[in-house]
Amino acid sequence: MEFTQEKIDSLTVNEVDIMRRIADELGIRTTQVSAVIGLVNEGCTIPFISRYRKEKHGNLNEVQVTDCDHLFKSYRNIEERRLEIVRGVFSQGKLTESLYGAVMNAKTLTELEDLWAPFKKKKKTRGMVAAEKGLEPLADDMLSLSDAEIEKRAGEFVREDAENPELSVASAKDAIAGAMDIIAERTAQNTDNRAKVHELYIADGTINTKGIVPEGMTEEQAQKTSKYQMYWDYSEPLSQVKPHRILAINRAEREGALSVSIDVPVDDAVELLKKKADIRNKYHAEAVEDGLVRLLSPAVVREIRSDEEDEADSHGIGIFSENLKNLLMTQPIKGSRVLGIDPGIRTGTKCAALDETGKFLGYFKIFQVQNPDEAYRLLNDAIDKYDIQVVAVGNGTGSQEVQAVVSKVISENYADADVKYTVVDESGASVYSASPVATEEFPDLDLTIRGAISMGRRLQDPLAELVKIDPKSIGVGLYQHDVNQKKLAEQLDEVVGSVVNQVGVNLNTASYMLLKYVSGINASLAKKIVKYRDENGKIMSREDLKKVPGLGPKAFEQCAGFLKIAESADPLDNTWVHPENYDVARELLSFVQSKKSVPADVKKSLMERYNVGETTLDDIIDELGKPNRDPRDGYPAPIMQKGVLSFGDLKVGMKVTGKIKNVVDFGAFVDIGLHETALIHVSELSDSFVSNPMDVIKVGDVKEFTIIALDKDRERISLSLKTNAQPKGDSASQRNDADGKKRVVVVKKGGAKAPSAKSERGERPRKSARDDDGMSYNPFAALLAGKK
């Protein structure tokens, strides 16, 4: 094949082929992929496409829409890099037919970069030098001639070049060596060879780790004290190693605690390639072996290590994302006045009172250890003064002592007033307290008081509060600090955005931190919305959004449906109905409110007149029938505490109620109201075999567990969900490593319902969506009466 500038310039990325590939992978139609990509290119966001453009993409769900977008960008990047490499090699005058084929058939970025590596280096490879000496014809002959014929033919290539001495060939032996270098590089560049060697290494290779002994310690001492004791002298088949083990091994290697090696069957790979190459002479055989050992094998091992790391990263990020999503979907406690408590001992415990909307009312400090009587009095006075209904106690140091006082105050004074208390996970509170966001929100308050406010607010509305914290600080991940931080940040940002848009946002109460996740709104525009709101008062309609400086038609289209305005005179502004469909929604209202089904001919007429599809029409009907639903209502509510547990109260066999805090490969961490987090191993999740914990549990789930083991030395708690949970022997022996397995050296060779809102404790409920006469409030009554 002859390569010309015109041919190279004509190479382009075939986007249709990419879309076909994605469609095959996802099991959908190419037209659906194309529709999603087209909408993204128009500036539409994934949440907007998923909710408001269902007809265009054939009713794909948000996950499918996201996958279309991600895969298209990923595959396009690979194709663009492929063409960049072809052009780069061609510009150096070194593009051969075999190299072109290798580049065009490479399946991964790692493989592409390995092919490009020799050409971005200043130093030429041995094969390149041999090719410049004109030895490629001899290399071609070496594939079919005998030893004697090769040796005879090699003499024809001996020459001296006075002008370019580096191109001289001194002897037949040098000519043969150069030809062998060319074959070795061809062997290494052959994509089929690479695939076969990769498959062999994965099937028969192992990953091996060995502990590194620090200076001044014996091996026995180092092994005994190492956090990576399990991996001290460890081997596992590459085909079986789990992603979380790769993450642990990589961390240990970075910390200098372990040396890591990949053991692969090189001799078997040599024989495999020799058989495939149909060897005719010893020179060809030696060249194939050299290509494998010197070039291909190291590249494949690098690729395997890179692939294992990428898979581990993706797995770890996926676990974090799923856990974060479920955490953010935690059911809020709406309409309750809350006392947020951030426990401390030496510097005291900070308490902050909040009204039903999260507005800060006041704060005080108690010393529950040094002066429990005064702490009792102050808490009792605060519950009465601020009409508190729920006390949210952080689970940090001193939490148990605070719970004891809170429990006593409630049981002795408010047992009949429906005042409860609950334990709240403190993860990330200190990060928020010292952040610019908290400083901007409460410039005159000490950061410790901000922490107490965060405790209360994350109970009232977990989503609105947790978006203010870097997701990596929330503590629901698996080795989150070891995975690719850029990918992690991007993925978590997507998860937060997905949840925010799934739940919807109250336009007049949302912080800019929450607004920036709304479809079509970035941080800059979010701040402009808040500024406009501060200067002009509440935004009273979606139409008024257009008055916000910088919020243009496209941004309005993307965000309007996700922003709810309870104060609007038009009740549709407080629904999921998009403004572009208000006219058809108003025509549907009479049918929906009278609980009559919409006749087929009416549907058809509306679809034709308003140019909407049947799916959109059905979505509008569904929303008008059940307006203002919160998708979080189906998730477990916080556990309300009745008494105080300490580690000393626990006994093997005891039943405890707990909330899933973090799900990982080997099981889950459970909050049972103590500072100590309990662990349930994957083997104890069900009476049946469970391969993936997320198949049976998720963050936020509330379950009744059985305690099966207690490690009193380290205050570790092991739980079970099995019907007939069995104690696990002597509790002191139940020492689980960070991976959830028993600590042995592996040596191988070769919810409770939330309290109702009340204006006077124990007497009458606060109003929600009800009229004064007690009749159920109809949010569409104004429209049905002909009002706007």
N, C-alpha and C positions, 0 to 999 in steps of 0.2 A: 504494500500500500504506500502510495506517495503522499506525503504530507505537505500541503501548500498553505501559504498564509490565508488564502481565500477559504480553504476548507476549515482551518482552525477558527477563523473569524465567524464562520457560519454555525459553529457549535452553540447550541442554546439549551437551557433547562426545559425539559418537556413536562410542563405542569399537569397535563392530562394524564400522563403515565403515573405521576405521583398520586393524583387523585384516585386513579384506578387501584393502585396498590393500597391506599388507605381504605378504600371501600371494601376490598377483599379482606383486609385485616379486621375491620370492624363489623363485617357482615351486613353492610348497607349498600345503597346504590351510589354510583359515581355522581349522579345528579344531585344527591343530597350533600355529598362532600363539596361539590362545586358551589352549591347554594351557600353553604356556610362560609367558604373561603371568599366568595363574592361579597357577602354581607360584612365580613371582617374588613375587607379591603375598602368598603364604603365608610368605615369608621364606626361600625356597630360593635357593641361589647357582647361578651358571651352571655351574661344574664339577660340582656335585652333580646338577643337572638333567640335564646331558649324560651323566653316567656311570650314575646310579642311577634315573632316571625315564624310561627310553627308551620303555617301553610307553605312557606317558601322552602323550608328544609325537610318537609315530610314528617313533622312531629318528632324529631329527635329529642332525647332528653339532654339535660345540661352536661352530663358526663360525656355523651357522644359528641356533642357540639365542641366541648373542650378538647376531646381527643382529636377531632378533625383539625382543629386549629394548631395544636401542639405538633402533631405528626407532620402536617404540611410544612410548618416552619423548619422542623428538624430535617426532613428529607430534602427540602429545598436547599438548606445549608450544605448538606452533603453533596448535592449535585453541583452547586455553585463552586464548592471547593474542588470538586473533581475537574471542572473545566479550568479553574485557575491553575491547577497543577499541570494539566495538559499544555496550556499556553506557556507556562513557565519553562517546562522542559523543552518545548518547541523553540522558544526564543533563544535557548542555549545551543540549538542545533543538535540535540541529543535524543530526539523522540524517535523511538523505533517501534515497529509494529507490535512486538511482544510487550513492550512497556506500555504502549497505548492500550492494548487489550487488558493488561493488568490494572491500569488506572480505571478504565471504564467498567470493569467487573468488580472492583473492590466494593465491599459491602459496608465497611465502617470507616469512620474518620481516622481511627488508629491505623488501619491498614493503608489508607491513603497517605497519611503522614509518614509512614515507614517507607513508602515508595518515593516520596518527595525528598526524604532526608538526605540522600546522597547528592542531590542537585542543589540543595541550599547551602551545602558546605563548600568552602573554598578548595579543600583538598579533594582531588578526583579519586574515585574508587579504582581498584585494580582492573575491574572489568571495563571501565571507561577508558583507561589508559591503553588497554589491549585493543579496544575497538579503534582508537585513534591511530594505532600502529597498523591498522588494516588486517587484523587477525580474525575478523568475524567469519570469512569464508572457511578458514581452518576449523573454527568452532563448529560450523555447520557440517563439515565433513566428519568431524569427530563423533557425530551421532550415528554414523553408519559404517565407517571403515574399521579395519582391524588394527591391532597395535602396530604391526609392521608398516601398513599403508599410511598410518598417521605419521609415523616417524619419518617415512620417506617424503611425504607431502610437506611436512614441516620445514624441510630444507628450502623449499621454494619461497619461504617468507623471511628468510635471513637477508637483512639489508642494512646498509649504513646510510644515514641521512646527515650529511655534513651541515646543512642549513638548520635542521632541527634534530639535534642529537638525541633528544628525548623520545623521538619516534623511531629510533634505530632498533633492530632486532639482532642481537649479537649471535645467537645460535639457534639451532633447531629445538634445543631443550627450552630455551626462553620462549620460542614461538608456541610450543606445546603448553607451557605454563600459562601464557597469556590467553590461549584459546580456552583452557580449563577455567580461568577466571571469568571469562565471558559466560560459559555454561553455568558456572556456580551462581552467577547473578541472575541468569535466566531462571534457574531452578528456584531461587528464592523469590523471584517476582511473579512466578506462575500462581495465579489465584486458586487453581484447582489443587495444586500442591499444598498451598497454605491451608485450605479448607480441610484437606485430609489429615494433615499433621495436627491441626487444631483439634479435630474430632478425636484423634488418637490420644493426644495429651490430656484432654478433658476426661476421656474414658479411663485412662490408666495412670494419670499423674496424681501426685499428692502434694499438699501444702504442709510444710514442716516448720515448727517453731522450737526454739531453744532459749531458755532463760539466760540472761546476761548477768554475771556476778559482779556487783559493784566492788570497787577497790576497798579493801579492809574487811571484807566479809567472806565467810566460807560459802560454798555452794549450798550447803544444808541451811545455813542461816538465811541466805538470799531467797531460797525457794520457800521457806516457811513464812517469810514476811511479805512475799510478793503478792500484789493484788491480782497478778496474772498466774497464780499458782496452777490453775487448770491447764495453762498452755506452756508450762515449764519445759516439758519434753513431750511434744505433741505432734501427731500426724493424722491427717484426715484426707480421704480421696477428694480430688477437686470436684468430682461429680456430686458429692454429698455435702460439702461444707455449706453451712447456713450463712445467710447474709449478716446476721448479727455477730457471728463469730469472726467474719472478715472485718467488721467494724472494730471489734475488740482487738484483734491481732494488729490491725493497722495503727490503732492508738498506741498499743504497747511498743510497736516498732518505732513510732515517732518519739516516744518517751525514752527510747534506748533501753527498754526492759526486756525486749525479745529480739533475737535474730530470726529472720524469716527466709525460707528458701522454697523453691518450687522444684520438685523432683519429677522428671519426665523421662519416658522410655526413648531416649535418643537413638539407640541401636535399632529398635523396632521401626522408628521413623525412617532411618537410613535404608533399611531393607524394603520398606514400603515404597519409597521413591525410586529406588533402583529397579524394582520390579515394574513399576509404572513406566519408567523411562526406556525399557527394553534395551538394556546395556549391551553394547557390541565390543567394547574394548576397555582396558584397565584405566585409560585416561578419562574416559567418560564416567566410569564408576567413581574414580577419585574426585572428579569435579562435582558430581551430584552429592557425594558425601560432604565435601567442603562447603557446598552451597547450603546444605542442611545444617551442619554443625556450626559453621562460622556466621551465617547470615540468617537463614530462615528460622532455626530453632530459637535463638534469642529474641527474634521479633515476635514469634508466636507466644513465647512465654510472657513477654511484655504485654502483648494483647490480652492474654488470659488474665494476667494480674489486673490490667486496666479494666477489663470486662467485669471481673469479680468485684472490683471497687465500685464501678458504675452501678452494678446490680445492687450492691450493698447500700450505696447512696440512695438509689431509687427506692429501695425497700424501706430504709430508715426514714426517708422523707415522706413516703407513703403512709407509714405508721403514724408519724407525727401529724400529718395532714388529717387523717381520719380521726385521730384522738382530738385534735384541735377543733375540728368541725363539731364533734359531739359535745365537747365542752362548751363551745359558743352557743350551741342549741339548748343549753340547760334552761329549764323552765324558770322564768322570773317569778318573783313574789310581787304581784302588782297591788298597788293601792295600800301598802302597809308602811307605817312609820317604823324606822329601824334605828337601833343603837349599834353602831359599828365599833368593835373593840379590837385594838391591836395590842396583844399581851406583851408585857415586859416585866422584868423583876427588879433589876438594879435601878433602872431609870423610871420605873413605874409603867403602868398600863394606861394607854391613851384611849379615850372614849369619845365618840362623835355622834351626835343625834342628827337624823335626817328626816325630812317630811316625806310624804307619799311620792313626790316627784324626784327625790334625791337631793333636794335643796338642803344645804348645811344650816343647822339651827343653833348649834353650840357644842362646846366640848369641855371635858374635865379629865382629871387624872386620878387614878387610884393606885394604892400599893397593897395588893391583895395578900402578900406574904407578910410584909412588915406591919400592916395595920388592917387586918380583915374586917374589924368592926366598922371602921370609917368607910372602907370600900363598900360594905353592905349598905350603909346609910346613903352614900352618894349614888349608888346604882338604884336604890329604891326611889330616891327623890327624882332621879332623871327619868325613870320609867313613868312616874306620875306627871312630872312637869311637861315632858314632851309627848305624852300620850303614846308611848312606845308599845308596839305590838310584837316585834321580833327583835331579839338581841343576837347579833352576828359576832361570834367570837373567833378570832383568828387562831390557827392551830400551831402557832410558834411557841417558843420558850415561855413558860409561865401560863400556858393556856389551861392546863388542868386545874390550877389553883383559881383562875378566874371563873372557870365553869362551876367550881364548887360554890363560889359566892353567888354567882348569877342564879344557879339552880335553887339555892336556899332562898334568895329574895323572891323568886317567882313562886315557889311552892308555899311560902309563908304569907305572901301578900296578894298574889295575883292568880291563884289557882283557878278561880272562877271567871277570870277576866280574859281568858284566851290569849295570854301572853306566853310566847314560846321562846326558846333559844336554839340556835344551831351553830355548828362548827363550820367555819369557812376556810378553804385552803388559801394560805397566804402567798403562794408562789407568785412572784413578780410584783408584790405590793411595794417592796423597798425600791425596786427599779422605777416604778411609777412615781413614788413619793419624791424622788430626787430628780425626776425628769423635767425638761423645760415645759412639757404639757401641764404637769401638776403645778409648777411654779406660776405659769400663766393663769391657771384656773384659780389657785389660792395663793396669791403673792404674799399675803400677810400672815399665813399660817406656817408653823413649824412643820418640817417634813414628816415628823412622827404623827401629827394630827392628820395630815393628808393620807397616811397609811390607814388610819382608823376609818376615814371617810371611804376609802377604797374598799375596806372590808364590808361596810354596809351597802355600798352601791353595787358591788358585784353579786350581792344577794338579790337586790331589787331588780336589777337588769344586767345580768352577766355579760351579755353581748356589748352593750353600750360602754361598760367599764373596761372589759378586757381588751377592746380594740385600742385602748390607750397604752397598752404594754407591748413591748417587743414580744412576738409570739414565742421566740426562743427562750424567753425567761419564764414562761408559764409552767413548764415542767411536765409536759405530757409526751415527750419524745423518747427516742431510742438513739443514744449516742449523737444527739443533735449537734454537738459542737465538733464532731469529727467528719460529718458529711460535707459535701460541696456547699459552701455557705451561700453562694450566689443562687444556685438552684433551690436551696432550701428557702431562702428569702422570697424568691419569686413564687414558689409553690404555696407557701403559707399566706402570702399576700392574696393569691387567687382564692384560697380557702376562705379567708376572712371576707373578701369581696362577695363570694358566692353566698355565704351565710347572711351577710348584711342585706343583700338584695333578695334573698329568699324570705327573710323576716319582714323587711320593709323598715322605713325610718320615719319617725315623727319629725317633720321638717322644723317645727318651732321649738323643739327641746334638744335636738341632736347637737353634739359637739362637732367641731370641724374634723376631729379625729374619726368620728363615725361617718360624717358626710363624705369624706374623701374616698370612702370605699363604695359609694353609690355609683351605679352605672353612669358613665359620662361625666363624672365629677372627679377632678384631681385635687390635690391639697391646696393649690392656689385658689381654685374656684370655690372650694369649701370654705376657705377663710373669707372670701368675698361675700358668700351667702350669710355667714355669721355676722360679718360687719354690717351688711345691709339690714339684717334683722335687728341688730343692736341699735342702729340709727333710726330705723323706721317703724319699729315695733313688729309684732307678729305678721308673718306672711299669711294672708287670708284666703288665698286661692292658688291653684297651680298656675293659673294664667299670670298671676303677679310675679311668678318666678322669672318671667321674661324681663322684668325690670332690673334684675340683678346685673350689675356691670360685668361683662365678660361671659354671660351665659347666653350663647347664641342658639340658633334653631336646632343645630345638631345635638348640642348638649341637652337642650330641653327635651328633644325627642327621646334621647337615651335615658334620662333620669326621671322624667315626670311621673311615670307609672310606679316608681319605687318610693316616692316621697309622699307620705300621708299627711293630710292637713285636717285634723279633727275640728278646727275652728271654722272651716269653710262653710259658707252658706249652701254650697253645692255638695251634698253627701257623696257624690261620686269622687270628689277630691280626697276622700278618705278610704278609697277602695283600690283594688288592683287594676281596675278598668283604666286603660290608657286614654288620655284626652282625645286621641285621634278617633276613638270609638264611642265618645260620649253620646253622639246623636243616635246611634243604633241602640245603645244601652237604655236611653230614655224610652225608646219605643218598646223595649222588652220589659220595662219595670212593671207595667200593669199585669202582665202574665205572671211574672215571678211573685209579686206581692199577693196575688190572689191564689197562688199555689196551683196555677193551671199550667199544663205543659204547652209549649209553643207549637201550634200546628205546623205541619211540614210545609204547607204552601206559604205560610207567613215567613218561615225561616228562609225559604227559597227567595222570596221577594226581598227580604232584608239583605240577604247576601248579594243579590244583584244590584240593589239600589246603593248599598254602602261599600260595595267591593270588599267584602270580608269573607273569609272562608268559614266552613262549618265548625272547625276546631275552635277558632277565635270566638264564634258565636256561642258555642257551648261553654267556653271558659267564662264569658261574660254572664251567661245565665247562672252558672255555678256560683260566681262571685256575688251576684246580686241576691242570690238565695241565702248565702251565708257570709255576709260582709264582716270585715274586720277580724277574720280568723288569724290567730297567731300560730304558725306551724310548730312553735315550741311547746304548745299545750300538750302534745302527745308524748313529750319527754318527761322523765321523772322529776318530781319536785324535790327540793332540798329535804334532808332528813331533819325533823324536829326532835331535839333531845328532851328526855324526861329526867334523866339522872346523870351522874358523872361516873365515868369509867376511868380507872387508872390501870396501868399495866399489872399491878399487883392484884387487881380484881379478877383478871382473866384466868380461866382454867381450861385445860384441854377438854373438849367435848361441849363447851359452852356455845350457845347460839348467839350470834351478834348480827346486827343490821349494819350494813356498810354500803358505801358508794364507790363505784369503780372510778379510780383517779387517773390511771394510766394503763393502757393495754400495750403489751410488748410480745415478742415472739414466744417467750417462755411462760407467759401467763399474764397476770395483771397485779397492779398495786391497788390496795383498797383502803379507803379512809373509813375508819370505824369510830371516829371522834376522839382519837388520841393523837399526841404529837408523833407517835411511832406509826408508820404506815405498814399495814399488813400485806402479805404476799400470798397470792393463790397461784400455784403452779398449773400449767396447762393440763397436766394429768389429773387434776382435781376439779376441773371445770364442769364435768358432766359424767354421768354413768356410762356414756358412750365415748368412743375415741374422738378426740378433737385434734385436728392438725393445725388449725389456725384459730387462735383465741377470738379473733374478731368475728368468727362465724357464730359465736354464742353470746358474746358480751360486747359492750361498748362503753366508752367513757360517759359517766353520768348515770349508768344503770344502778338501781338500788336493789340489793338482794339480801337474803338472810343466809349467813354463812355459819359453818361449824368450825371452831378452832380445833385444829388437829395437832399442832405442835407449838411450843413456846421455847425460845432460846432466851433464858433469863439473863445470861451474861451480856448479851448484846441487844436485849429487848427486841427480838424479832418474833413476828407472829405469822404462823402458817395457817391458811384457811382452806376450806373445801366446800364445794357445792354438790357433792355426791349425796345421793339419798341416804346411804348408809356409810357416812364418812368415818374412817377409822383413824385413831391416833397413830402418829408416826414414831412410835418407840420413845426412847429417852429424849426429852426435849433438847438437852444440851448437845445432842449429836446432830440436830437438825440445822446444820450450818450451810446455808445456801450461798453459792458464789453469785457474782454479779450477773451470771448468765442463767441463774435459776436452777442449776444442776447441783447435786451433792458435791461437796468439796472433796474430790479425790483426784489424785494425780493420774492422768491418762498417759500411758507409755506405749507407743506403737513403733514398730520397726518396719523398714522397707516402706318508796316514799310516802312519806307522810303528807297528808293534805296541808296546804298552806293555810294559815289562820285567816279568817274573814276580816275584811276591813271594817273598823268601827270608829265612830266619832267619840263615843263614850264607852270605855271598856266594859264589855259584858252587857251592854244595854241595847244599842241599836246599830245596825250596819250602816256604813257610809254609803252614799249613793254611788252608783256606777252608771250604767246606761239605762236609767229608769226615770220616769216622770214622777212628779210629786204625788200623783194619785196611786203610784205603785204599779201601774200598768207597764208592760214591756215596752220599751222605747223602740220606735221604728225609725231607723236613720234615713229612710227614703220618704218619710211622710210629707216633707216639704215639697219634694218633686211631684209626688202623686197628687198633691193639692194644687199643682200648677205654679208653685213658687220656685224661685231660683236661688 
